[in-house]
Amino acid sequence: MGTNSRLAFWTSFAGFSLDAMDVQLYAFMLPILVALWNLTHAQAGLLATVTLVSSAAGGWMAGLLADRLGRVRLLKITILGLAVSTCLCGLVDGYASFLAARTFQGLCFGSEWTVGAVLVAEAAAPEFRGRMVGAAQSAWPVGWGLAAASATLVPALLPPDWGWRAPFMIGLLPAVLIFFYRTRIKEMEAFLQSHGRAPWNGIFAAPVLPSTLKGCLLTTGMHGGYWAIATWWPAMLTAERGFPTATASLYFGALVAGSFLGYAFGAWLGDAKGRRGTLASFALGATALLLTCTLYPVSDQVLLLLSFPLGFFALGMFSVIGAVLAELYPTALRGSGLGFCYNFGRGMAGATPLLIGGGILGMGLSHAIGLYATAAYALVLLATSLLPETRGRKLEGIPAA
C-alpha cells in the first residue's frame, strides 16, 4: 500500500472515529437532557430520528457530489461540517434549537462515512478490500468508546450546565488535524479516469436498480438493529436496571469492546469466506443474543457477560457493508450508489428510536429494543439471500448502467 493509500485509510479511520464519537454522544447525554428539559420519550426518540433521516439525505448528496467533484474534495468539507454542527449541539438553549443542530449534524454525519468508504474501497486491492474497508469501519467502536469516556468524565469535572455541553465541543481540534492531512491526499486513478460520465439517477436505471433495491434492504435491516441498541441501551441500563452512570458505562464498555473484535474478525471473514455468509452468521448471532438479553430475566452478571458477544455480532456485520456496496456499482456510480443505499437504510432506521420511544409504555424498554432489533435482522437475512457474492470482484470490471 503506497503513501497515498495509507493517507486515505488513516484519515478515513480518524474521520470515522470522530463521526461516531460526535453522533453517539447524544445517547450518553440522553438521561441528562431528559431531566434537564423534561423531555418525553417520544421527544427524545425524535432527536435521534431527525439525525438519522437527515444523514440519509446528506450521504446521498455527498455521494453524488463525490462522483462529480472528487472524493478528497468532499472529505475536506465533510469533516469541518461535522465539527461545526457538533459544537452547535453543545451551544443550544433548548429542545427546538437542539433539534435543528441535530438535523445539521446528521447531514454532515452521513456525508463523512459515505465518501470515506468509497475512497478506501478504491484504494484497496481486490483481495484485501474487505479487510481494508472493514478496518476503517472498526473506527466506529473507537469513537463509540471515546463518546462513552467523555460523557462519563467531563460532566463529573465541570459544573452541571457545562458538563453536558463540553463533550460536544472536544472534537473540533481533531477535525482540524484531519482536514490538514486530507489536503495531502491525491484522488485515486479509478476516479480520475471515470468521473462525471454517469447521470445523477444512474443507480435507478434498469441494469442497476436491482442492486440498489437489495442494498437498501440490507442496510435498512443493519441500521435498524444497530440504532435500536445504540440509542436506547444506555437508557435501558439506567431506567430498568437502576445502574448509576459509572456502572452503565462498564456494561456499555463491554459491548463496545466486543464490537471492535467483531469488526476485525468480520473483515477477515468477509475476505476469506465471502460477504453473504459473514452477514448471515452475524445477523443470526445478534438476534439470538438480543432476544436472550431483552426478553428473558437475565441477572446483571449474565447481562455483563453477554454484552461482549452482543457487540461482536451486532456491530461486526458492518465490517462487510462498505465492501459489499462498493462492489455492486461501477466507479462512475459508486459514490451515489453507496451513499444512497447506506443512508437510505440509516434514514429508514431513523424510525426505530422513535417507535421504541413510543412503545416503551406498552411493553417496556428492553422488550421494545429486542423486538424491533430482531425484526430488523430478519431483513438482513432476507437481503443476504438475494444479493450476489461479490468477494474478489475487480472494481474496474463492473459494467456501467
Secondary structure, DSSP 8 states (H G I E B T S, - for coil): --HHHHHHHHHHHHHHHHHHHHHHHHHHHHHHHHHHHT--HHHHHHHHHHHHHHHHHHHHHHHHHHHHH-HHHHHHHHHHHHHHHHHHHTT--SHHHHHHHHHHHHHHHHHHHHHHHHHHHHHS-GGGHHHHHHHHHTHHHHHHHHHHHHHHHHHHHS-HHHHTTGGGTTTHHHHHHHHHHHTT----HHHHHHTT-S-TTGGGSTTTHHHHHHHHHHHHHHHHHHHHHHHHHHHHHHHTS---HHHHHHHHHHHHHHHHHHHHHHHHHHHHH-HHHHHHHHHHHHHHHHHHHHHS---HHHHHHHHHHHHHHHHHTHHHHHHHHHTTS-HHHHHHHHHHHHHHHHHHHTHHHHHHHHHHHHH-HHHHHHHHHHHHHHHHHHHHHHS---TT--GGGS---
